[in-house]
Amino acid sequence: MSGTENSIVEENRKSLNFIEQIVENDLKEGKNDGRIQTRFPPEPNGYLHIGHAKAICIDFGIAQNYGGICNLRFDDTNPVKEDVEYVDSIMEDIKWLGFHWENVYYASDYFQQLWDFAVKLIKEDKAYIDEQSAEEIARQKGTPTEAGTHSPFRDRPIEESLALFEQMNSGEIPEGKMVLRAKIDMASSNMHFRDPIIYRVIHIPHHRTGTTWKAYPMYDFAHGQSDYFEGVTHSLCTLEFVVHRPLYDWFIDQLADSDYRPRQYEFNRLSLTYTVMSKRKLLQLVQEKLVSGWDDPRMPTLCGMRRRGYTPEAIRSFVDKIGYTKYDGINDVSLLEHAVREDLNATVMRVSGVIDPVKLILTNYPAENVEEMEAINNPEDESQGSRIVKFSRELWIERDDFMEDAPKKYFRLTPGSEVRLKNAYIVKCTGCKKDEQGNVTEVYAEYDPQTKSGMPEANRKVKGTIHWVSVPHSVDAEVRLYDRLFMVEDPAGEKEKDFRELINPESLIVKKGCKVEACLKDAKPLDRFQFQRIGYFNVDTDSADNRLVFNRTVALKDSWRKQGNS
């Protein structure tokens, strides 16, 4: 191999994250006969958010990049919180992100196998039925520096535990009356080894198994075993599961009847500034109607981001940029917004949308005249071509594009100044009309007919360019200006205040009576556009015939920091 080739390989090596390095080493050593198998294991108790996207990208990405398979497995071991609604939404979100699973499994598929394994542990005197309360069990576990004390039921006869275990599942035992605990080591330095609970009683019907089971396995018991049953090679989790890994391995050691073992590896979870990721807090926001639902465009849920106009490509790019490490941190949401801008800038059509309209009248333009102007759809992508927009005597412009008494560096419309109307003429402002309250109702200007494209003075330079929409050819729209949901960088870290007190009152501003160009009349929900000079927008799902609603996906530039909010 040449020196150049070596350096290329070395550079590629450096660019691998630590999980990819582990996988490549395992393949090199021939582990698991060269087989790569991962899984994405959500609990169907809520909607996926941007944090889950990171896990999805690594679980499916590893399988995709190394010729392996990734299965989707629903860890549905707690019927209290789980619902088929969440199952459906999770599947939809994974597909939207651009990934495809090999198989769909459920932890509930293994309830019988898990039950049989639990019975095996009881018979081997490695598990027992405990009738203490949850509080008593917690007290007896001790502290990280102080050994726990044995349950008075720890040495109960095996046959007695077996009989009670059967009763736990027959419906005879009330919830909270007894649990099955693994018998490991109450003096272990790892608190998870101190006789962990592995089964509890729940009398709520399961979304798949109905009332067949009343005794349900705990996550720590079901998770690793499910990996083992499925043949997972690399079980990828977030860092909070580091302390669970020895227990994961211990259970598999009791179960395994071959050399094969799934291996757990942990990476940092995704946290974002100005955002909460806690399912409990997100549920509160929804239940208390502080947001419009799980798909509110301010929510960090994938369905909320989709509704806001975020693209799966942007999310995958963001996840790739922040990478995978072995230490937690908080990522700046502006990095995500940058990834969204970057993707949309390259792909979406430029159009004119006027959020706060005021009428501009070209006093020297023929009253009945209508011209057709050519507008480039996306200067970043020539293949998108151009379109025709109508130009007339009366135009809608942004209210803040006119100022009667303007400061020195104001390069938009003010009496005596010139600006270019995008894709049209240079105009010179001559004045305005006001109502009794002093509000500007009309702006007046004269156009220069020699400054249109193809005319002698088309290239004459002026300092400002503004967008517009022809009054008789405009379409009405409602525009929802979304911003960050919370006012503080780390709402989860604010211990003195309830997180609901930190909600940004300007996270949603609704503008009615906005004007957009005629080509948007037939736009469909989730279609994306750039409103020139304003930002990126998409059509909301609330839109209907004769009612266009746009969501601001992200502003053209990050103005948040400039406003002193960081």
Secondary structure, 3 states (H helix, E strand, C coil): CCHHHHHHHHHHHHHCCHHHHHHHHHHHHCHHHHCCEEEECCCCCCCCEHHHHHHHHHHHHHHHHCCCEEEEEECCCCCCCCCHHHHHHHHHHHHHHCCCCCCEEEHHHHHHHHHHHHHHHHHCCCEEEECCCHHHHHHHCCECCECCCCCCCCCCCHHHHHHHHHHHHHCCCCCCCCEEEECCCCCCCCHHHCCCEEEEECCCCECCCECCCCEEECHHHHHHHHHHHHCCCEEEEEHHHCCCHHHHHHHHHHHCCCCCCCEEEEECCCCECCCCCCHHHHHHHHHCCCCCCCCCCCCCEHHHHHHHCCCHHHHHHHHHHHCCCCCCCCECHHHHHHHHHHHHHHHCEEECEECCEEEEEECCCCCCCCEEEEEECCCCCHHHCEEEEEECCEEEEEHHHECCCCCCCCCCECCCCEEEECCCCEEEEEEEEECCCCCEEEEEEEEEHHHCCCCCCCCCCCCCEECCEEHHHEEEEEEEEECCCECCCCHHHCCCCCHHHHECCCCEEEEEEEEEEHHHCCCCCCCEEEECCCEEEEECCCCECCEEEEEEEEECCCCCCCCCCC
